[in-house]
Amino acid sequence: MTAGESHGPRLVAMVEGIPAGLPLLASDIDEDLARRQRGYGRGGRMKIETDRVEFASGVRDGATLGSPIAMTIVNRDHQNWLDRMAPAPLPAPPEALTRPRPGHADLAGGIKYDRSDLRDILERASARETAARTAVGAVAKKLLGAVGIDVFAHVIAIGSVEATRPDLPPQS
């Protein structure tokens, strides 16, 4: 489960079902967060944020406890949005965003949550939120690695252009 808004104080990720005793360090997750930030995007947000995970629960002495793992990722850019994204009541509420963006979750989210200011939706339905999902995936990857499963990917085709497929030896 993930929580948090693009320009809120932090992103939060919760993972349940990880057994006790799995070696897990923040650096394991930070490696995948850094890989995520090397991707391409339209905005300059990736230059602002330097994602680092902090464990709030579920990990002690470099290993999981078997209880839910709570992780947070600070949004450094939050300081620039305090006049629009503070959790406390704002002295002067910002003008509501009422026009949904094509191809985004703004309209569906506005209807689902009965919100007339679509900032409440677009802040959650943001590419920034994928940092929390990356942290969750890194925990899953660590668990899979512990039972001998490697996770990797590569492109085999883009349209009609196909990569040559190397013969991979069977893994033992």
Protein Blocks (a to p, Z undefined) as FASTA:
>chain_A
ZZddfklmbdcdddehiaehiacdfklmmmmmmmmmmmccfblmlmmpccddddfbhpae
hiaehiacddddddfklmmmmmmmcfbdcfbacdddfbdcehiaklmmmmmnopablklm
mmmmcfklmmmmmmmmmmmmmmmmmnopacddddfbghjbccddddddddZZ
